[in-house]
Amino acid sequence: MHDSITMTEEERDSLLEQTIPMRFATYSPDGMPHVSPVWHAYMDGSLYFDTDLESVKVRNVRETGVGAGVVDSGESYSDLKGVMVQGEARVIDDEDEREEVLLHNVDKWFDGDVPDFVRMRNDSVERVSVELEMDHVTTWDFSKVF
């Protein structure tokens, strides 16, 4: 991207910490892309989310070990801003580590109080967390040029 629209680290971190869903992308071993929205948490320089153990994204991460995510906002061209992250991805099976991700997500998305619909969903299927490392980051903020 052009330097004139690149975000500072502080601006990037601020956007990643907002309650804006991330679109998480993987690909299957035969090259088929898969993109889905996830409620992410930004912690310790990586992006994390909780998901169903049997999901396509988990299967793809286990097979390929990589992923990408986009968090963006804006309604018109002049206020579009976003962060694209590409990097190694891993499934977190360790219960203690997964609990840390879950608690951070609950604080971020629900102010610490899990709604019944989320509790019921989480109780109905086995869950894991996924970490996306920020190996390559691209940012943009078009408001800087308008």
NORGI-V533311 format. One record per residue. N is the residue number from 1. RES is the residue in three letters. OMEGA is omega as a letter, one per 30 degrees, with the letter a starting at -180 (* if undefined). Layout:
[[N;RES;OMEGA] [N;RES;OMEGA]]
//
This chain:
[[1;MET;l] [2;HIS;l] [3;ASP;a] [4;SER;a] [5;ILE;a] [6;THR;l] [7;MET;l] [8;THR;l] [9;GLU;l] [10;GLU;l] [11;GLU;l] [12;ARG;a] [13;ASP;l] [14;SER;l] [15;LEU;a] [16;LEU;a] [17;GLU;l] [18;GLN;l] [19;THR;l] [20;ILE;l] [21;PRO;l] [22;MET;l] [23;ARG;a] [24;PHE;a] [25;ALA;l] [26;THR;l] [27;TYR;a] [28;SER;l] [29;PRO;l] [30;ASP;l] [31;GLY;a] [32;MET;l] [33;PRO;l] [34;HIS;a] [35;VAL;l] [36;SER;l] [37;PRO;l] [38;VAL;l] [39;TRP;a] [40;HIS;l] [41;ALA;l] [42;TYR;a] [43;MET;l] [44;ASP;l] [45;GLY;l] [46;SER;l] [47;LEU;a] [48;TYR;l] [49;PHE;a] [50;ASP;a] [51;THR;l] [52;ASP;l] [53;LEU;a] [54;GLU;a] [55;SER;l] [56;VAL;a] [57;LYS;l] [58;VAL;l] [59;ARG;a] [60;ASN;l] [61;VAL;l] [62;ARG;a] [63;GLU;a] [64;THR;l] [65;GLY;l] [66;VAL;l] [67;GLY;l] [68;ALA;l] [69;GLY;l] [70;VAL;l] [71;VAL;a] [72;ASP;l] [73;SER;l] [74;GLY;a] [75;GLU;l] [76;SER;a] [77;TYR;a] [78;SER;l] [79;ASP;l] [80;LEU;l] [81;LYS;a] [82;GLY;l] [83;VAL;l] [84;MET;a] [85;VAL;l] [86;GLN;l] [87;GLY;l] [88;GLU;l] [89;ALA;l] [90;ARG;l] [91;VAL;a] [92;ILE;l] [93;ASP;a] [94;ASP;a] [95;GLU;a] [96;ASP;l] [97;GLU;l] [98;ARG;l] [99;GLU;l] [100;GLU;l] [101;VAL;a] [102;LEU;l] [103;LEU;l] [104;HIS;l] [105;ASN;l] [106;VAL;l] [107;ASP;a] [108;LYS;a] [109;TRP;a] [110;PHE;a] [111;ASP;l] [112;GLY;a] [113;ASP;a] [114;VAL;l] [115;PRO;a] [116;ASP;a] [117;PHE;l] [118;VAL;l] [119;ARG;l] [120;MET;l] [121;ARG;a] [122;ASN;l] [123;ASP;a] [124;SER;a] [125;VAL;l] [126;GLU;a] [127;ARG;l] [128;VAL;l] [129;SER;l] [130;VAL;l] [131;GLU;l] [132;LEU;l] [133;GLU;a] [134;MET;a] [135;ASP;l] [136;HIS;a] [137;VAL;l] [138;THR;l] [139;THR;l] [140;TRP;l] [141;ASP;a] [142;PHE;l] [143;SER;l] [144;LYS;a] [145;VAL;l] [146;PHE;*]]
//
